[in-house]
């Protein structure tokens, strides 16, 4: 029997990961091509969609070269991507400008205007999400107001994974899991509310057709086959939100299971069988049919990368091993050093674009190990804050499935278990989002019957970590101070823009 393979493409905040899997989840290849984020003004964060595409082509060519796999044996391609990246497309299928990504905060005024005109209650009733600069909605109004000529040339608005699907197939699509980027997407029916789109100020004809995440959008075009080495006609499915694909790739498909990710865009995704709306959290359709995920999206996961960039010096690639070692020598609670991980404002559950990163409790006896551990603990506190907010809405939270680069640190995972009081499972693959995208391609092409079949065949747990009660008691006290610290400082943050 001819071997079959599935490709997953993950458009992340810092780079594009391309991975190749067997139907049993064995990873044959994974490679990442970085790209640049541009910050042309304070609060702005943009990426060039053409950089995404070059990274995809580079990754696919490298994949085929390294593995020697016959491209005819690749049965399907799935694409996932970060949320909230707005890509206006012209009538010839070209991106009209750099994409404003989820980190971009320039649209505060537009978000306030939409909320005033329509009402927070109605927007929330339809979309299940608060208005925030991290979504696409405000970005489209910003373009309409500040770049009107460009807006009039816009034929469709895509997000990052649908942009790559378009480049692969020539077909426009909007998968249901990324629908929450637009507040005119009805989260309960997974369909556009065109009347609401009109009221928001975005013409309904700019919205792409909606697909389920494993639906086939089209096949690889001849031109793309030449650019990438893939076979023309290879199936491409709609794909989905990176967090939702990572949830699938981590094996979290049942109610109460949680995917936790500690990357640049960290957070958690709780699987539900109904759309529970909470103003402080992010609601989206899961990539699994008839499932939703309630998410907490944080920005602090990249704090250790920031520390490495600014202070690592000669440590270089050994930084994270050295950081773990240094942090492991510090007692739980970092001996009174607290870190608020709001390095680019913060998303859920506080939704404060003015929030700042803070070290509280510095003194001469504190070491770099204290600072590193405090960062790990601060990110874990942000996770707990989101989990507690969900549980307050009656959403059950059971085991957490941890993915992303931070999951490779047994210390950091243990800190998260201790801070949250929850057990953690760590899948063997650190490419959960790409695996989830590949699984969707496998479902779309009939390799798997459904998500249950796919997870049973592909997801293997490499370790489990339970909370240590003594540590959890310490962190319970620290968490109260963490919450109080933000509440006491939040009114100062907007005054610190000098």
C-alpha positions as CSV (number, residue, x, y, z in Angstrom):
1,X,0.0,0.0,0.0
2,X,1.3,3.5,-0.9
3,X,2.3,5.5,2.1
4,X,0.1,8.5,2.9
5,X,1.2,11.7,4.6
6,X,-0.5,14.9,5.9
7,X,1.1,18.4,5.9
8,X,0.3,21.0,8.5
9,X,1.2,24.7,8.1
10,X,1.2,26.9,11.2
11,X,1.3,30.7,10.7
12,X,2.5,31.9,14.1
13,X,3.3,35.3,15.5
14,X,7.1,34.9,15.1
15,X,7.3,32.4,12.2
16,X,5.8,29.8,9.9
17,X,6.1,26.1,11.0
18,X,5.7,23.4,8.3
19,X,5.4,19.8,9.5
20,X,4.8,16.5,7.8
21,X,3.0,13.6,9.6
22,X,2.1,10.0,9.0
23,X,-1.5,9.1,9.7
24,X,-0.4,7.7,13.1
25,X,1.0,11.1,14.1
26,X,4.6,10.3,13.6
27,X,6.4,13.6,12.7
28,X,8.7,13.2,9.7
29,X,9.7,16.8,9.4
30,X,9.2,20.1,11.1
31,X,10.9,23.4,10.3
32,X,10.3,27.0,11.1
33,X,11.0,30.0,8.9
34,X,10.9,33.3,10.9
35,X,9.5,36.6,9.6
36,X,9.6,40.1,10.9
37,X,7.0,42.0,12.8
38,X,7.0,45.7,12.0
39,X,6.2,48.4,14.7
40,X,6.0,51.6,12.6
41,X,4.4,53.6,15.5
42,X,3.7,52.9,19.2
43,X,0.8,50.5,19.4
44,X,1.2,49.3,15.8
45,X,2.1,45.7,15.0
46,X,2.1,44.6,11.3
47,X,3.4,41.7,9.2
48,X,3.7,41.4,5.5
49,X,1.5,38.6,4.1
50,X,4.0,38.1,1.4
51,X,6.5,37.1,4.1
52,X,4.1,34.5,5.3
53,X,3.8,33.1,1.8
54,X,7.6,33.1,1.2
55,X,7.9,31.2,4.5
56,X,5.3,28.7,3.5
57,X,7.0,28.0,0.1
58,X,10.4,27.8,1.8
59,X,9.2,25.4,4.4
60,X,7.4,23.1,1.9
61,X,10.4,22.9,-0.4
62,X,12.7,22.2,2.5
63,X,10.3,19.6,3.8
64,X,10.3,17.7,0.5
65,X,14.0,18.0,0.1
66,X,14.8,16.8,3.6
67,X,12.3,13.8,3.7
68,X,12.5,12.7,0.0
69,X,8.8,12.1,0.2
70,X,7.0,11.8,-3.1
71,X,4.7,14.8,-3.1
72,X,2.0,12.6,-4.7
73,X,1.8,10.8,-1.4
74,X,0.8,13.9,0.5
75,X,-3.0,13.5,0.7
76,X,-3.9,16.8,2.3
77,X,-2.8,20.1,3.6
78,X,-4.2,22.0,6.6
79,X,-3.4,25.5,7.6
80,X,-3.8,27.2,11.0
81,X,-2.9,30.7,12.1
82,X,-2.9,33.3,14.8
83,X,-6.1,35.2,15.4
84,X,-7.0,38.7,14.5
85,X,-4.7,39.3,11.5
86,X,-6.6,41.5,9.0
87,X,-5.7,41.1,5.3
88,X,-7.7,43.2,2.9
89,X,-7.5,41.7,-0.6
90,X,-8.1,43.4,-4.0
91,X,-10.1,42.1,-6.9
92,X,-7.0,40.4,-8.3
93,X,-6.4,38.5,-5.1
94,X,-3.5,40.6,-3.9
95,X,-3.0,41.8,-0.3
96,X,-3.4,45.6,-0.3
97,X,-1.3,46.3,2.8
98,X,0.6,44.8,5.7
99,X,-1.7,42.8,8.0
100,X,-2.4,44.3,11.4
101,X,-1.9,41.4,13.7
102,X,-3.4,40.6,17.1
103,X,-0.7,42.6,18.9
104,X,-1.8,45.8,17.1
105,X,-3.6,48.2,19.5
106,X,-4.2,51.2,17.2
107,X,-8.0,50.7,16.9
108,X,-9.1,51.6,20.4
109,X,-11.1,54.5,19.2
110,X,-12.8,52.5,16.4
111,X,-13.7,49.8,18.9
112,X,-15.2,52.4,21.3
113,X,-17.2,54.0,18.4
114,X,-18.6,50.6,17.3
115,X,-19.7,49.8,20.8
116,X,-21.3,53.2,21.3
117,X,-23.2,53.0,18.0
118,X,-24.5,49.4,18.3
119,X,-24.3,48.6,22.0
120,X,-22.1,46.2,23.8
121,X,-25.0,43.9,24.6
122,X,-26.0,43.3,21.0
123,X,-22.4,42.8,19.8
124,X,-21.8,40.4,22.6
125,X,-25.1,38.5,22.0
126,X,-24.1,37.8,18.4
127,X,-20.4,37.2,18.6
128,X,-20.0,36.1,22.2
129,X,-16.9,38.3,22.4
130,X,-16.1,41.8,23.7
131,X,-14.9,44.5,21.3
132,X,-11.1,44.7,21.4
133,X,-8.3,45.9,19.2
134,X,-7.0,42.3,19.0
135,X,-10.0,41.4,16.7
136,X,-10.4,42.1,13.0
137,X,-13.6,44.2,13.3
138,X,-11.9,47.4,14.6
139,X,-9.1,47.1,12.1
140,X,-11.4,47.2,9.2
141,X,-13.0,50.4,10.5
142,X,-9.6,51.9,11.0
143,X,-8.7,51.1,7.3
144,X,-12.1,52.6,6.2
145,X,-11.4,55.8,8.1
146,X,-7.7,56.2,7.6
147,X,-7.1,54.5,4.2
148,X,-10.4,55.1,2.4
149,X,-8.9,54.6,-1.1
150,X,-7.5,51.2,0.0
151,X,-10.8,50.3,1.5
152,X,-12.8,51.0,-1.7
153,X,-10.4,48.6,-3.5
154,X,-11.0,45.8,-1.0
155,X,-12.8,42.8,-2.4
156,X,-12.5,40.4,0.5
157,X,-11.1,40.5,4.0
158,X,-9.1,37.4,5.1
159,X,-7.2,36.3,8.1
160,X,-3.8,34.7,8.0
161,X,-4.7,31.0,7.5
162,X,-7.4,31.8,5.0
163,X,-4.9,34.0,3.1
164,X,-2.5,31.0,2.8
165,X,-5.4,28.8,1.8
166,X,-6.2,31.3,-0.9
167,X,-2.6,31.4,-2.1
168,X,-2.6,27.6,-2.3
169,X,-6.0,27.2,-4.0
170,X,-7.2,30.5,-5.5
171,X,-10.3,30.2,-3.4
172,X,-11.6,32.5,-0.7
173,X,-12.7,30.9,2.6
174,X,-13.6,31.7,6.2
175,X,-13.3,28.7,8.6
176,X,-15.7,28.7,11.5
177,X,-13.0,28.7,14.2
178,X,-11.6,32.0,13.0
179,X,-15.1,33.5,12.6
180,X,-14.9,35.1,16.0
181,X,-12.4,37.6,14.6
182,X,-15.4,39.4,13.1
183,X,-18.1,40.5,15.5
184,X,-20.7,40.0,12.7
185,X,-20.1,36.2,12.9
186,X,-22.9,34.5,14.8
187,X,-21.1,32.2,17.2
188,X,-24.2,30.0,17.8
189,X,-25.1,29.4,14.2
190,X,-21.6,29.7,12.7
191,X,-22.9,32.1,10.0
192,X,-22.6,35.7,9.0
193,X,-25.1,38.2,10.4
194,X,-25.0,40.5,7.4
195,X,-27.3,43.1,8.9
196,X,-25.0,43.5,11.8
197,X,-22.0,43.7,9.5
198,X,-23.8,46.6,7.7
199,X,-24.4,48.4,11.0
200,X,-20.8,47.9,12.0
201,X,-19.7,49.5,8.8
202,X,-18.2,46.6,6.9
203,X,-19.9,45.7,3.6
204,X,-21.1,42.1,3.8
205,X,-19.7,41.3,0.4
206,X,-16.2,41.7,1.9
207,X,-16.8,38.6,4.1
208,X,-15.6,35.3,2.6
209,X,-17.8,32.1,2.4
210,X,-17.9,30.1,5.6
211,X,-16.5,26.6,5.8
212,X,-16.2,24.0,8.5
213,X,-12.6,23.5,9.4
214,X,-12.2,20.1,7.7
215,X,-14.1,21.0,4.6
216,X,-12.2,20.9,1.4
217,X,-11.7,24.4,-0.1
218,X,-9.8,23.4,-3.2
219,X,-6.7,21.9,-4.6
220,X,-3.1,23.1,-5.1
221,X,-2.9,25.1,-8.3
222,X,-0.4,24.5,-11.0
223,X,1.4,27.7,-10.2
224,X,1.7,26.8,-6.6
225,X,2.9,23.3,-7.5
226,X,5.8,25.0,-9.3
227,X,6.6,27.3,-6.3
228,X,6.3,24.7,-3.6
229,X,7.0,21.3,-5.1
230,X,3.6,20.0,-4.1
231,X,1.5,18.1,-6.6
232,X,-1.2,20.1,-8.4
233,X,-4.7,19.1,-7.1
234,X,-3.5,18.1,-3.6
235,X,-6.4,18.7,-1.2
236,X,-6.4,21.8,1.0
237,X,-8.9,22.1,3.8
238,X,-10.1,25.3,5.4
239,X,-8.0,24.8,8.6
240,X,-8.5,27.0,11.6
241,X,-7.4,29.1,14.5
242,X,-4.0,28.1,15.9
243,X,-5.4,27.8,19.4
244,X,-8.3,25.5,18.2
245,X,-6.0,23.4,16.0
246,X,-3.5,23.1,18.9
247,X,-6.4,22.0,21.1
248,X,-7.2,19.2,18.7
249,X,-3.5,18.4,18.2
250,X,-3.1,18.1,22.0
251,X,-6.0,15.7,22.2
252,X,-8.4,18.0,23.9
253,X,-11.8,17.2,22.2
254,X,-14.0,16.3,25.2
255,X,-15.9,18.6,27.5
256,X,-13.7,20.0,30.3
257,X,-10.4,19.2,28.6
258,X,-8.2,22.2,28.2
259,X,-5.3,23.0,25.9
260,X,-2.7,25.3,27.5
261,X,-0.1,27.0,25.4
262,X,2.8,29.0,26.7
263,X,4.1,30.7,23.5
264,X,4.2,34.3,22.5
265,X,0.4,34.3,22.4
266,X,-0.2,32.2,25.5
267,X,-3.4,31.1,27.0
268,X,-5.8,28.3,27.4
269,X,-8.8,26.7,25.5
270,X,-11.5,24.9,27.4
271,X,-13.6,22.5,25.3
272,X,-17.4,22.9,25.7
273,X,-20.5,21.4,24.0
274,X,-22.4,24.7,24.0
275,X,-21.3,28.3,23.5
276,X,-20.9,29.7,27.0
277,X,-20.4,33.5,26.7
278,X,-18.2,35.4,29.2
279,X,-17.4,39.0,28.5
280,X,-13.9,38.5,30.0
281,X,-12.9,35.6,27.8
282,X,-12.7,34.6,24.1
283,X,-15.3,32.4,22.6
284,X,-14.8,30.6,19.3
285,X,-16.0,27.5,17.5
286,X,-13.7,24.5,18.0
287,X,-12.3,22.9,14.8
288,X,-14.3,19.9,16.0
289,X,-17.9,20.0,14.9
290,X,-20.5,20.8,17.6
291,X,-17.9,21.9,20.0
292,X,-16.8,25.4,21.2
293,X,-13.8,26.6,23.0
294,X,-13.7,29.2,25.7
295,X,-10.2,30.8,25.6
296,X,-8.0,33.0,27.7
297,X,-5.5,34.8,25.5
298,X,-2.5,36.4,27.2
299,X,0.6,38.2,25.9
300,X,3.1,37.3,28.6
301,X,4.3,34.0,27.1
302,X,7.0,35.9,25.3
303,X,8.5,37.4,28.4
304,X,11.4,35.0,28.7
305,X,12.2,35.6,25.0
306,X,12.3,39.3,25.9
307,X,14.6,38.6,28.8
308,X,16.8,36.5,26.5
309,X,16.9,39.2,23.8
310,X,17.9,42.0,26.2
311,X,20.0,40.3,28.8
312,X,21.2,36.8,27.7
313,X,24.5,38.1,26.3
314,X,26.8,35.2,25.6
315,X,24.3,32.6,26.7
316,X,22.7,32.5,23.3
317,X,21.0,29.2,22.5
318,X,21.8,27.8,25.9
319,X,19.7,30.5,27.6
320,X,16.6,28.4,28.3
321,X,18.5,25.5,29.8
322,X,20.4,28.0,32.0
323,X,17.2,29.8,32.8
324,X,15.5,26.6,34.0
325,X,18.5,25.8,36.1
326,X,18.7,29.2,37.7
327,X,14.9,29.3,38.4
328,X,14.9,25.8,39.9
329,X,17.2,27.0,42.7
330,X,14.6,29.6,43.8
331,X,11.8,28.7,46.2
332,X,8.1,28.7,45.1
333,X,6.9,32.3,45.3
334,X,10.3,33.7,44.2
335,X,10.8,34.9,47.8
336,X,8.4,37.7,47.4
337,X,9.2,38.8,43.8
338,X,6.0,39.1,41.7
339,X,5.8,39.7,37.9
340,X,2.8,41.1,36.1
341,X,3.2,39.7,32.5
342,X,1.4,42.5,30.7
343,X,4.2,43.2,28.2
344,X,1.9,44.4,25.3
345,X,-1.1,45.4,27.3
346,X,-3.2,42.3,28.2
347,X,-6.1,40.5,26.7
348,X,-8.3,38.3,28.8
349,X,-9.6,38.5,31.4
350,X,-8.7,42.1,32.1
351,X,-8.8,43.5,28.5
352,X,-6.5,46.4,29.2
353,X,-4.4,47.7,26.3
354,X,-2.7,50.1,28.7
355,X,-1.5,47.5,31.2
356,X,2.3,47.2,31.6
357,X,4.7,44.6,32.7
358,X,5.8,45.0,36.3
359,X,8.4,43.4,38.6
360,X,7.1,44.0,42.2
361,X,9.4,43.2,45.1
362,X,12.9,43.7,43.7
363,X,15.7,44.0,46.2
364,X,19.5,43.7,46.2
365,X,19.4,40.0,47.3
366,X,17.3,39.0,44.2
367,X,19.1,37.2,41.5
368,X,18.5,36.5,37.8
369,X,17.1,33.2,39.0
370,X,14.4,35.1,41.0
371,X,13.5,37.2,38.0
372,X,13.3,34.1,35.7
373,X,11.1,32.2,38.1
374,X,8.9,35.2,38.8
375,X,8.3,35.5,35.0
376,X,7.3,31.8,34.9
377,X,5.1,32.2,37.9
378,X,3.5,35.4,36.6
379,X,2.6,33.7,33.3
380,X,1.1,30.9,35.4
381,X,-0.9,33.4,37.4
382,X,-2.3,34.8,34.2
383,X,-3.4,31.3,33.3
384,X,-5.0,30.7,36.6
385,X,-6.8,34.1,36.3
386,X,-8.4,32.9,33.0
387,X,-9.3,29.4,34.3
388,X,-10.9,30.9,37.4
389,X,-12.9,33.3,35.3
390,X,-14.2,30.4,33.2
391,X,-15.1,28.3,36.2
392,X,-17.1,31.3,37.6
393,X,-19.3,30.9,34.5
394,X,-20.0,27.3,35.3
395,X,-17.6,25.9,32.7
396,X,-15.9,22.6,34.0
397,X,-12.2,22.5,33.9
398,X,-10.4,19.1,34.2
399,X,-7.0,18.1,32.9
400,X,-4.8,20.6,31.0
401,X,-3.0,19.5,27.9
402,X,0.1,21.6,27.6
403,X,1.7,22.5,24.3
404,X,4.2,25.0,22.8
405,X,7.8,25.7,23.7
406,X,7.1,26.3,27.4
407,X,5.8,22.7,27.7
408,X,9.3,21.5,27.1
409,X,10.2,22.9,30.5
410,X,9.2,20.4,33.2
411,X,9.9,23.2,35.8
412,X,7.5,25.6,34.1
413,X,4.8,23.0,33.7
414,X,5.1,22.1,37.4
415,X,4.8,25.7,38.4
416,X,1.6,26.0,36.3
417,X,0.3,22.8,37.9
418,X,1.1,24.2,41.4
419,X,-0.3,27.7,40.7
420,X,-3.6,26.4,39.1
421,X,-4.0,23.3,41.3
422,X,-4.7,21.3,38.1
423,X,-3.1,18.2,36.6
424,X,-1.2,18.6,33.3
425,X,-0.6,16.2,30.4
426,X,2.1,16.9,27.9
427,X,1.8,15.4,24.5
428,X,4.9,14.0,22.8
429,X,4.6,16.4,19.8
430,X,5.6,20.1,20.3
431,X,3.9,20.8,17.0
432,X,0.3,20.5,18.3
433,X,-1.1,23.3,16.1
434,X,0.5,21.9,12.9
435,X,-0.7,18.4,13.9
436,X,-4.2,19.7,14.5
437,X,-4.2,21.3,11.0
438,X,-2.9,18.1,9.5
439,X,-5.6,16.1,11.3
440,X,-8.2,18.4,9.7
441,X,-6.7,17.5,6.3
442,X,-6.9,13.9,7.3
443,X,-10.6,14.1,8.2
444,X,-11.3,16.1,5.0
445,X,-9.7,13.4,2.9
446,X,-11.2,10.5,4.7
447,X,-8.0,9.2,6.4
448,X,-9.8,9.6,9.7
449,X,-13.5,9.0,10.4
450,X,-13.7,11.9,12.8
451,X,-11.7,13.8,15.5
452,X,-12.1,10.9,18.0
453,X,-10.5,8.5,15.6
454,X,-7.8,10.9,14.7
455,X,-6.8,11.7,18.3
456,X,-6.8,8.0,19.2
457,X,-4.3,7.4,16.4
458,X,-2.1,10.4,16.6
459,X,-1.8,11.8,20.2
460,X,0.5,10.3,22.7
461,X,1.2,11.7,26.2
462,X,4.9,11.8,27.1
463,X,4.5,12.9,30.8
464,X,2.0,13.9,33.4
465,X,2.5,16.4,36.2
466,X,0.2,16.8,39.3
467,X,0.1,19.9,41.6
468,X,2.1,19.7,44.8
469,X,-0.3,20.8,47.6
470,X,2.4,22.6,49.7
471,X,3.4,24.7,46.7
472,X,-0.3,25.4,45.8
473,X,-0.9,26.8,49.3
474,X,2.0,29.3,48.8
475,X,0.7,30.3,45.3
476,X,-2.8,30.8,46.7
477,X,-1.5,33.6,48.8
478,X,0.7,35.0,45.9
479,X,-2.3,34.9,43.5
480,X,-4.3,37.2,45.8
481,X,-1.5,39.7,45.7
482,X,-1.2,39.3,42.0
483,X,-4.8,40.3,41.5
484,X,-4.5,43.2,44.0
485,X,-1.3,44.5,42.4
486,X,-3.0,45.0,39.0
487,X,-6.1,46.5,40.6
488,X,-4.0,49.0,42.5
489,X,-1.8,49.9,39.5
490,X,-4.3,49.9,36.6
491,X,-5.1,53.6,36.9
492,X,-1.5,54.5,36.7
493,X,-0.8,52.7,33.4
494,X,-2.6,55.1,31.1
495,X,-0.5,58.0,32.6
496,X,2.8,56.3,31.7
497,X,2.9,57.1,28.0
498,X,5.4,59.9,28.1
